[in-house]
Amino acid sequence: MALRIKVKLCHNSTCIKAQALLNTGFETLIPTVSLPIEMAEKLNLEIGSPIEFEGPGLTRGASYHGGEVEVIVSSKEETRRVKAQALITPGENEVVLSDKCIESLGIIIDLRGRKWWFT
């Protein structure tokens, strides 16, 4: 079961709105957001050095450093922001927030109820 939320992603003076998958299994040491190539191009991110990874089922792949973006999430009452490392992931078709990004934003997830809220 997946939960997606509305986010705004900003880099320099460019911002775009998107749906983002909250993926607690995307474990990182710092707040990180995985972006499709098309989103990275819209944000004018530069493709940096590759990062090799191993995913579920021993799948292997590569993402690329894309610099820093600001992730902005709003509820009815509040807006929160976090600076996150952008990973440009070929073949990815949606924005994905890492566990540390979710935690840094203070988001609590209820998958059964398909709800989220801030702490």
Residue pairs with C-beta under 8 A, 6 or more apart in sequence:
1 111
1 112
1 114
2 21
2 22
2 23
3 21
3 22
3 109
3 111
3 114
3 116
4 19
4 20
4 21
4 22
4 94
5 19
5 20
5 22
5 73
5 107
5 116
6 17
6 18
6 19
6 20
6 73
6 74
7 17
7 18
7 19
7 20
7 71
7 72
7 73
7 95
7 97
8 15
8 16
8 17
8 18
8 71
8 72
8 73
8 74
9 15
9 16
9 17
9 18
9 33
9 35
9 39
9 43
9 69
9 70
9 71
9 72
9 95
10 43
10 69
10 70
10 72
11 43
11 44
11 45
11 67
11 68
11 69
11 70
11 86
12 44
14 42
14 43
14 44
16 39
16 42
16 43
18 39
18 94
18 95
19 94
19 95
20 33
20 71
20 94
20 95
20 96
20 97
21 94
21 95
21 96
21 97
22 97
22 102
22 107
22 109
22 116
23 96
23 97
23 98
23 99
24 99
24 102
24 109
25 56
25 99
26 32
26 34
26 96
26 97
26 98
26 99
27 98
27 99
27 100
28 85
28 98
28 99
28 100
28 101
29 100
30 84
30 85
30 100
31 71
31 82
31 83
31 84
31 85
31 98
31 100
31 101
31 104
31 105
32 84
32 85
32 86
32 87
32 97
32 98
32 100
32 101
33 69
33 71
33 84
33 85
33 86
33 87
33 95
33 96
33 97
33 98
33 101
34 63
34 87
34 89
34 92
34 95
34 96
34 98
35 43
35 45
35 66
35 69
35 86
35 87
35 88
35 89
35 92
35 95
36 88
36 89
36 92
36 93
36 94
36 95
37 88
37 89
37 90
37 92
39 95
40 47
40 66
40 86
40 88
43 69
43 86
45 66
45 67
45 69
45 86
45 88
46 66
46 67
47 64
47 65
47 66
47 88
48 64
48 65
48 66
48 67
49 64
49 65
50 62
50 63
50 64
51 62
51 63
51 64
51 65
51 87
52 60
52 61
52 62
53 60
53 61
53 62
53 63
54 60
55 61
61 89
61 90
61 91
62 90
63 87
63 88
63 89
63 90
64 87
64 88
64 89
65 85
65 86
65 87
65 88
66 85
66 86
66 87
66 88
67 85
67 86
68 83
68 84
68 85
68 86
69 83
69 84
69 86
70 81
70 82
70 83
70 84
71 81
71 82
71 83
71 84
71 97
71 101
71 105
72 79
72 80
72 81
73 79
73 80
73 81
73 105
73 107
74 80
75 117
75 118
78 118
80 105
80 106
80 118
82 101
82 104
82 105
84 97
84 98
84 101
84 104
89 96
97 105
102 109
105 118
106 118
106 119
107 116
107 117
107 118
107 119
108 116
108 117
108 118
108 119
109 115
109 116
110 116
